[in-house]
């Protein structure tokens, strides 16, 4: 698989098979991802990778708890912009439409949201965190590292779903994995595994803004 194929086939998978992922594959991916871009070579990213009993124990703790208040950080500020809110709403309509869940079906929507706790059935969960003193440039570096992991996962025939949603349970998660809440911020989880190719939630059409609306070329 070349880079273009990895980019084109990567998507947020929300229905995984229970096929195990071996540690050697994960180590190979994460070792290669160390070469992701990093301003000033700070390499701010850190992670804990869970599977098996430790992962199930964390999921049971989240299921038995309520989201923290306030959450670790807000990712929804762009909703103040009509343009960006519309993009969110389009994706939501496509996603719930693929599953046949209407806006009025509150119980089905609740169960789907709760599926975040189980990382949609993925057998592996990477939890990404870093020191709180890191600024926006380092957040960007972490994002590039995570994207590198997700593309390398595709090269290995694996699939992923980045879960900012984990910020709802950041303190609980950090306590579970032995990370100091005062010094570190939990950024996200990445569910890792094999997609269910037949699940409608993994096959709906994803909208992207045309290149002409985002990019300006000058001097060509």
KEZAFI-368794 format. One record per residue (C-alpha): residue number from 1; residue in three letters; x, y, z. Coordinates in steps of 0.2 Angstrom, whole numbers. Each point is the difference from the previous one (the first is absolute). Layout:
! residues N
<pt lolo="NUM" lumvex="ALA" xx="X" yy="Y" zz="Z"/>
...
! end
This chain:
! residues 220
<pt lolo="1" lumvex="UNK" xx="0" yy="0" zz="0"/>
<pt lolo="2" lumvex="UNK" xx="7" yy="17" zz="-5"/>
<pt lolo="3" lumvex="UNK" xx="-3" yy="16" zz="10"/>
<pt lolo="4" lumvex="UNK" xx="-14" yy="6" zz="-12"/>
<pt lolo="5" lumvex="UNK" xx="-9" yy="-16" zz="3"/>
<pt lolo="6" lumvex="UNK" xx="2" yy="1" zz="19"/>
<pt lolo="7" lumvex="UNK" xx="-7" yy="18" zz="0"/>
<pt lolo="8" lumvex="UNK" xx="-14" yy="-5" zz="-11"/>
<pt lolo="9" lumvex="UNK" xx="-5" yy="-15" zz="10"/>
<pt lolo="10" lumvex="UNK" xx="2" yy="6" zz="17"/>
<pt lolo="11" lumvex="UNK" xx="-16" yy="5" zz="9"/>
<pt lolo="12" lumvex="UNK" xx="-7" yy="0" zz="17"/>
<pt lolo="13" lumvex="UNK" xx="-6" yy="-18" zz="3"/>
<pt lolo="14" lumvex="UNK" xx="-14" yy="-2" zz="12"/>
<pt lolo="15" lumvex="UNK" xx="-3" yy="-18" zz="-1"/>
<pt lolo="16" lumvex="UNK" xx="15" yy="-12" zz="2"/>
<pt lolo="17" lumvex="UNK" xx="2" yy="-19" zz="-1"/>
<pt lolo="18" lumvex="UNK" xx="6" yy="-9" zz="16"/>
<pt lolo="19" lumvex="UNK" xx="16" yy="-5" zz="-10"/>
<pt lolo="20" lumvex="UNK" xx="15" yy="2" zz="12"/>
<pt lolo="21" lumvex="UNK" xx="15" yy="12" zz="-5"/>
<pt lolo="22" lumvex="UNK" xx="17" yy="-7" zz="5"/>
<pt lolo="23" lumvex="UNK" xx="12" yy="11" zz="10"/>
<pt lolo="24" lumvex="UNK" xx="14" yy="-2" zz="-13"/>
<pt lolo="25" lumvex="UNK" xx="-11" yy="8" zz="-13"/>
<pt lolo="26" lumvex="UNK" xx="-4" yy="15" zz="12"/>
<pt lolo="27" lumvex="UNK" xx="18" yy="2" zz="4"/>
<pt lolo="28" lumvex="UNK" xx="5" yy="0" zz="-18"/>
<pt lolo="29" lumvex="UNK" xx="-13" yy="14" zz="-4"/>
<pt lolo="30" lumvex="UNK" xx="5" yy="10" zz="16"/>
<pt lolo="31" lumvex="UNK" xx="19" yy="-2" zz="-4"/>
<pt lolo="32" lumvex="UNK" xx="-2" yy="7" zz="-17"/>
<pt lolo="33" lumvex="UNK" xx="-12" yy="14" zz="6"/>
<pt lolo="34" lumvex="UNK" xx="14" yy="7" zz="10"/>
<pt lolo="35" lumvex="UNK" xx="6" yy="9" zz="-16"/>
<pt lolo="36" lumvex="UNK" xx="-16" yy="11" zz="-1"/>
<pt lolo="37" lumvex="UNK" xx="4" yy="19" zz="-1"/>
<pt lolo="38" lumvex="UNK" xx="4" yy="8" zz="16"/>
<pt lolo="39" lumvex="UNK" xx="4" yy="19" zz="2"/>
<pt lolo="40" lumvex="UNK" xx="17" yy="2" zz="9"/>
<pt lolo="41" lumvex="UNK" xx="0" yy="-19" zz="2"/>
<pt lolo="42" lumvex="UNK" xx="-10" yy="2" zz="16"/>
<pt lolo="43" lumvex="UNK" xx="-9" yy="-17" zz="-4"/>
<pt lolo="44" lumvex="UNK" xx="-14" yy="5" zz="13"/>
<pt lolo="45" lumvex="UNK" xx="-11" yy="-16" zz="-2"/>
<pt lolo="46" lumvex="UNK" xx="-2" yy="-14" zz="12"/>
<pt lolo="47" lumvex="UNK" xx="-11" yy="-15" zz="0"/>
<pt lolo="48" lumvex="UNK" xx="-6" yy="-15" zz="9"/>
<pt lolo="49" lumvex="UNK" xx="-7" yy="-15" zz="-10"/>
<pt lolo="50" lumvex="UNK" xx="-13" yy="-11" zz="8"/>
<pt lolo="51" lumvex="UNK" xx="-8" yy="-16" zz="-5"/>
<pt lolo="52" lumvex="UNK" xx="-7" yy="-15" zz="9"/>
<pt lolo="53" lumvex="UNK" xx="-4" yy="1" zz="18"/>
<pt lolo="54" lumvex="UNK" xx="7" yy="17" zz="3"/>
<pt lolo="55" lumvex="UNK" xx="-11" yy="7" zz="-14"/>
<pt lolo="56" lumvex="UNK" xx="-15" yy="-9" zz="6"/>
<pt lolo="57" lumvex="UNK" xx="3" yy="6" zz="18"/>
<pt lolo="58" lumvex="UNK" xx="1" yy="18" zz="-6"/>
<pt lolo="59" lumvex="UNK" xx="-16" yy="-2" zz="-11"/>
<pt lolo="60" lumvex="UNK" xx="-9" yy="-6" zz="16"/>
<pt lolo="61" lumvex="UNK" xx="6" yy="15" zz="10"/>
<pt lolo="62" lumvex="UNK" xx="-7" yy="12" zz="-13"/>
<pt lolo="63" lumvex="UNK" xx="-16" yy="-9" zz="-2"/>
<pt lolo="64" lumvex="UNK" xx="-3" yy="1" zz="19"/>
<pt lolo="65" lumvex="UNK" xx="5" yy="19" zz="1"/>
<pt lolo="66" lumvex="UNK" xx="-7" yy="16" zz="-7"/>
<pt lolo="67" lumvex="UNK" xx="10" yy="12" zz="-11"/>
<pt lolo="68" lumvex="UNK" xx="11" yy="13" zz="9"/>
<pt lolo="69" lumvex="UNK" xx="-5" yy="18" zz="1"/>
<pt lolo="70" lumvex="UNK" xx="8" yy="9" zz="-7"/>
<pt lolo="71" lumvex="UNK" xx="7" yy="-11" zz="-14"/>
<pt lolo="72" lumvex="UNK" xx="19" yy="0" zz="-3"/>
<pt lolo="73" lumvex="UNK" xx="-2" yy="12" zz="-14"/>
<pt lolo="74" lumvex="UNK" xx="-13" yy="6" zz="-13"/>
<pt lolo="75" lumvex="UNK" xx="1" yy="-5" zz="-18"/>
<pt lolo="76" lumvex="UNK" xx="-17" yy="7" zz="-5"/>
<pt lolo="77" lumvex="UNK" xx="5" yy="19" zz="-1"/>
<pt lolo="78" lumvex="UNK" xx="-1" yy="0" zz="-19"/>
<pt lolo="79" lumvex="UNK" xx="-19" yy="-3" zz="2"/>
<pt lolo="80" lumvex="UNK" xx="-1" yy="19" zz="2"/>
<pt lolo="81" lumvex="UNK" xx="3" yy="1" zz="-18"/>
<pt lolo="82" lumvex="UNK" xx="-15" yy="-4" zz="-11"/>
<pt lolo="83" lumvex="UNK" xx="11" yy="-6" zz="-14"/>
<pt lolo="84" lumvex="UNK" xx="9" yy="-13" zz="12"/>
<pt lolo="85" lumvex="UNK" xx="-16" yy="-5" zz="9"/>
<pt lolo="86" lumvex="UNK" xx="-8" yy="-4" zz="-17"/>
<pt lolo="87" lumvex="UNK" xx="15" yy="-12" zz="-3"/>
<pt lolo="88" lumvex="UNK" xx="-3" yy="-9" zz="16"/>
<pt lolo="89" lumvex="UNK" xx="-19" yy="-1" zz="-3"/>
<pt lolo="90" lumvex="UNK" xx="3" yy="-8" zz="-17"/>
<pt lolo="91" lumvex="UNK" xx="11" yy="-13" zz="7"/>
<pt lolo="92" lumvex="UNK" xx="-12" yy="-4" zz="14"/>
<pt lolo="93" lumvex="UNK" xx="-14" yy="-1" zz="-12"/>
<pt lolo="94" lumvex="UNK" xx="10" yy="-12" zz="-11"/>
<pt lolo="95" lumvex="UNK" xx="6" yy="-11" zz="15"/>
<pt lolo="96" lumvex="UNK" xx="-17" yy="-2" zz="8"/>
<pt lolo="97" lumvex="UNK" xx="-9" yy="-2" zz="-16"/>
<pt lolo="98" lumvex="UNK" xx="12" yy="-14" zz="-4"/>
<pt lolo="99" lumvex="UNK" xx="-6" yy="-9" zz="16"/>
<pt lolo="100" lumvex="UNK" xx="-18" yy="4" zz="-3"/>
<pt lolo="101" lumvex="UNK" xx="-1" yy="10" zz="16"/>
<pt lolo="102" lumvex="UNK" xx="-12" yy="15" zz="-1"/>
<pt lolo="103" lumvex="UNK" xx="3" yy="17" zz="10"/>
<pt lolo="104" lumvex="UNK" xx="-15" yy="-5" zz="11"/>
<pt lolo="105" lumvex="UNK" xx="7" yy="-17" zz="5"/>
<pt lolo="106" lumvex="UNK" xx="9" yy="6" zz="16"/>
<pt lolo="107" lumvex="UNK" xx="3" yy="-17" zz="7"/>
<pt lolo="108" lumvex="UNK" xx="9" yy="-6" zz="-16"/>
<pt lolo="109" lumvex="UNK" xx="10" yy="15" zz="0"/>
<pt lolo="110" lumvex="UNK" xx="5" yy="-2" zz="18"/>
<pt lolo="111" lumvex="UNK" xx="5" yy="-18" zz="-2"/>
<pt lolo="112" lumvex="UNK" xx="11" yy="5" zz="-15"/>
<pt lolo="113" lumvex="UNK" xx="8" yy="14" zz="10"/>
<pt lolo="114" lumvex="UNK" xx="3" yy="-13" zz="14"/>
<pt lolo="115" lumvex="UNK" xx="9" yy="-11" zz="-13"/>
<pt lolo="116" lumvex="UNK" xx="15" yy="13" zz="2"/>
<pt lolo="117" lumvex="UNK" xx="3" yy="-8" zz="17"/>
<pt lolo="118" lumvex="UNK" xx="4" yy="-17" zz="-9"/>
<pt lolo="119" lumvex="UNK" xx="10" yy="9" zz="-14"/>
<pt lolo="120" lumvex="UNK" xx="-13" yy="-8" zz="-12"/>
<pt lolo="121" lumvex="UNK" xx="6" yy="-17" zz="4"/>
<pt lolo="122" lumvex="UNK" xx="18" yy="3" zz="-4"/>
<pt lolo="123" lumvex="UNK" xx="12" yy="-12" zz="8"/>
<pt lolo="124" lumvex="UNK" xx="14" yy="13" zz="3"/>
<pt lolo="125" lumvex="UNK" xx="-1" yy="18" zz="7"/>
<pt lolo="126" lumvex="UNK" xx="14" yy="12" zz="-1"/>
<pt lolo="127" lumvex="UNK" xx="-2" yy="14" zz="13"/>
<pt lolo="128" lumvex="UNK" xx="10" yy="16" zz="-5"/>
<pt lolo="129" lumvex="UNK" xx="5" yy="13" zz="13"/>
<pt lolo="130" lumvex="UNK" xx="14" yy="13" zz="2"/>
<pt lolo="131" lumvex="UNK" xx="6" yy="13" zz="13"/>
<pt lolo="132" lumvex="UNK" xx="-12" yy="15" zz="3"/>
<pt lolo="133" lumvex="UNK" xx="13" yy="13" zz="-4"/>
<pt lolo="134" lumvex="UNK" xx="0" yy="-5" zz="-18"/>
<pt lolo="135" lumvex="UNK" xx="-7" yy="14" zz="-11"/>
<pt lolo="136" lumvex="UNK" xx="-10" yy="0" zz="-17"/>
<pt lolo="137" lumvex="UNK" xx="16" yy="-4" zz="-10"/>
<pt lolo="138" lumvex="UNK" xx="2" yy="-16" zz="10"/>
<pt lolo="139" lumvex="UNK" xx="-18" yy="-5" zz="-1"/>
<pt lolo="140" lumvex="UNK" xx="2" yy="1" zz="-19"/>
<pt lolo="141" lumvex="UNK" xx="16" yy="-11" zz="1"/>
<pt lolo="142" lumvex="UNK" xx="-11" yy="-13" zz="10"/>
<pt lolo="143" lumvex="UNK" xx="-13" yy="1" zz="-13"/>
<pt lolo="144" lumvex="UNK" xx="13" yy="-4" zz="-14"/>
<pt lolo="145" lumvex="UNK" xx="7" yy="-14" zz="11"/>
<pt lolo="146" lumvex="UNK" xx="-18" yy="-8" zz="1"/>
<pt lolo="147" lumvex="UNK" xx="-3" yy="2" zz="-18"/>
<pt lolo="148" lumvex="UNK" xx="16" yy="-9" zz="-4"/>
<pt lolo="149" lumvex="UNK" xx="-5" yy="-14" zz="11"/>
<pt lolo="150" lumvex="UNK" xx="-17" yy="-1" zz="-8"/>
<pt lolo="151" lumvex="UNK" xx="8" yy="-1" zz="-18"/>
<pt lolo="152" lumvex="UNK" xx="13" yy="-13" zz="6"/>
<pt lolo="153" lumvex="UNK" xx="-15" yy="-10" zz="7"/>
<pt lolo="154" lumvex="UNK" xx="-8" yy="0" zz="-17"/>
<pt lolo="155" lumvex="UNK" xx="17" yy="-6" zz="-8"/>
<pt lolo="156" lumvex="UNK" xx="-1" yy="-15" zz="13"/>
<pt lolo="157" lumvex="UNK" xx="-18" yy="-4" zz="-5"/>
<pt lolo="158" lumvex="UNK" xx="-7" yy="8" zz="16"/>
<pt lolo="159" lumvex="UNK" xx="-13" yy="13" zz="3"/>
<pt lolo="160" lumvex="UNK" xx="-2" yy="14" zz="13"/>
<pt lolo="161" lumvex="UNK" xx="-12" yy="13" zz="8"/>
<pt lolo="162" lumvex="UNK" xx="6" yy="15" zz="9"/>
<pt lolo="163" lumvex="UNK" xx="-10" yy="3" zz="15"/>
<pt lolo="164" lumvex="UNK" xx="1" yy="18" zz="7"/>
<pt lolo="165" lumvex="UNK" xx="-16" yy="-6" zz="10"/>
<pt lolo="166" lumvex="UNK" xx="12" yy="-8" zz="13"/>
<pt lolo="167" lumvex="UNK" xx="2" yy="18" zz="6"/>
<pt lolo="168" lumvex="UNK" xx="-16" yy="-3" zz="9"/>
<pt lolo="169" lumvex="UNK" xx="9" yy="-13" zz="12"/>
<pt lolo="170" lumvex="UNK" xx="17" yy="7" zz="0"/>
<pt lolo="171" lumvex="UNK" xx="4" yy="0" zz="18"/>
<pt lolo="172" lumvex="UNK" xx="-7" yy="-18" zz="2"/>
<pt lolo="173" lumvex="UNK" xx="10" yy="-6" zz="-14"/>
<pt lolo="174" lumvex="UNK" xx="16" yy="8" zz="6"/>
<pt lolo="175" lumvex="UNK" xx="-2" yy="-7" zz="17"/>
<pt lolo="176" lumvex="UNK" xx="-3" yy="-17" zz="-8"/>
<pt lolo="177" lumvex="UNK" xx="16" yy="1" zz="-10"/>
<pt lolo="178" lumvex="UNK" xx="11" yy="8" zz="13"/>
<pt lolo="179" lumvex="UNK" xx="1" yy="18" zz="-8"/>
<pt lolo="180" lumvex="UNK" xx="0" yy="15" zz="11"/>
<pt lolo="181" lumvex="UNK" xx="-15" yy="11" zz="-3"/>
<pt lolo="182" lumvex="UNK" xx="9" yy="16" zz="6"/>
<pt lolo="183" lumvex="UNK" xx="15" yy="-2" zz="-12"/>
<pt lolo="184" lumvex="UNK" xx="-8" yy="-8" zz="-15"/>
<pt lolo="185" lumvex="UNK" xx="-15" yy="3" zz="-12"/>
<pt lolo="186" lumvex="UNK" xx="-9" yy="-15" zz="-8"/>
<pt lolo="187" lumvex="UNK" xx="-2" yy="5" zz="-18"/>
<pt lolo="188" lumvex="UNK" xx="-9" yy="-15" zz="-8"/>
<pt lolo="189" lumvex="UNK" xx="-2" yy="-19" zz="-2"/>
<pt lolo="190" lumvex="UNK" xx="3" yy="-9" zz="-16"/>
<pt lolo="191" lumvex="UNK" xx="-10" yy="-16" zz="-2"/>
<pt lolo="192" lumvex="UNK" xx="10" yy="-13" zz="-10"/>
<pt lolo="193" lumvex="UNK" xx="-5" yy="-16" zz="-9"/>
<pt lolo="194" lumvex="UNK" xx="-8" yy="-7" zz="-15"/>
<pt lolo="195" lumvex="UNK" xx="-16" yy="8" zz="-7"/>
<pt lolo="196" lumvex="UNK" xx="-16" yy="-9" zz="-3"/>
<pt lolo="197" lumvex="UNK" xx="-1" yy="2" zz="-19"/>
<pt lolo="198" lumvex="UNK" xx="-19" yy="-3" zz="0"/>
<pt lolo="199" lumvex="UNK" xx="-5" yy="13" zz="13"/>
<pt lolo="200" lumvex="UNK" xx="-10" yy="14" zz="-7"/>
<pt lolo="201" lumvex="UNK" xx="9" yy="12" zz="12"/>
<pt lolo="202" lumvex="UNK" xx="16" yy="-4" zz="-8"/>
<pt lolo="203" lumvex="UNK" xx="-6" yy="3" zz="-18"/>
<pt lolo="204" lumvex="UNK" xx="-10" yy="17" zz="-1"/>
<pt lolo="205" lumvex="UNK" xx="7" yy="13" zz="-12"/>
<pt lolo="206" lumvex="UNK" xx="11" yy="13" zz="8"/>
<pt lolo="207" lumvex="UNK" xx="-1" yy="18" zz="-5"/>
<pt lolo="208" lumvex="UNK" xx="15" yy="11" zz="-3"/>
<pt lolo="209" lumvex="UNK" xx="1" yy="18" zz="-5"/>
<pt lolo="210" lumvex="UNK" xx="6" yy="3" zz="-18"/>
<pt lolo="211" lumvex="UNK" xx="18" yy="5" zz="-1"/>
<pt lolo="212" lumvex="UNK" xx="-5" yy="16" zz="-8"/>
<pt lolo="213" lumvex="UNK" xx="-8" yy="6" zz="16"/>
<pt lolo="214" lumvex="UNK" xx="15" yy="-4" zz="11"/>
<pt lolo="215" lumvex="UNK" xx="16" yy="4" zz="-10"/>
<pt lolo="216" lumvex="UNK" xx="6" yy="15" zz="-9"/>
<pt lolo="217" lumvex="UNK" xx="14" yy="-2" zz="-13"/>
<pt lolo="218" lumvex="UNK" xx="10" yy="15" zz="-5"/>
<pt lolo="219" lumvex="UNK" xx="14" yy="3" zz="-12"/>
<pt lolo="220" lumvex="UNK" xx="-2" yy="-16" zz="-10"/>
! end
